[in-house]
Amino acid sequence: MADLIKYSISTISKSLNHSEEIKSDTKFKIMEAVKELGYTDSKVSFPSNKTVVVMIPDIRNDFFAQDLIGLEDVATENNFKIIRGFSNGPYDQEVAYFICFKK
């Protein structure tokens, strides 16, 4: 979305979270774009804010496997839950997973 409306991810996030750091005219423009693009907040899909969705493009790659192990350790220590998806590479598959999470 940031690329489409030419605002940084930070500015969009702060606007959606009603930060006073963002000018009201900027918030208005972002909210109009949000409506037009049909954006929905992914947080509503999960039972708590302590859920992390991880998409692994190739679990056979040791780099990603080790990252997942480290992430799980830190998540467990901080009472987070992890939802894992394995796309095996195709971008379309990754998008399909995230669309499922929004339902």
Sequence and secondary structure as in RCSB ss.txt:
>XXXX:A:sequence
MADLIKYSISTISKSLNHSEEIKSDTKFKIMEAVKELGYTDSKVSFPSNKTVVVMIPDIRNDFFAQDLIGLEDVA
TENNFKIIRGFSNGPYDQEVAYFICFKK
>XXXX:A:secstr
 HHHHT  HHHHHHHHTT TTS HHHHHHHHHHHHHHT   GGGGSSSS EEEEEES TTSHHHHHHHHHHHHHH
HHTT EEEEEE  S HHHHHHHHHHHH 
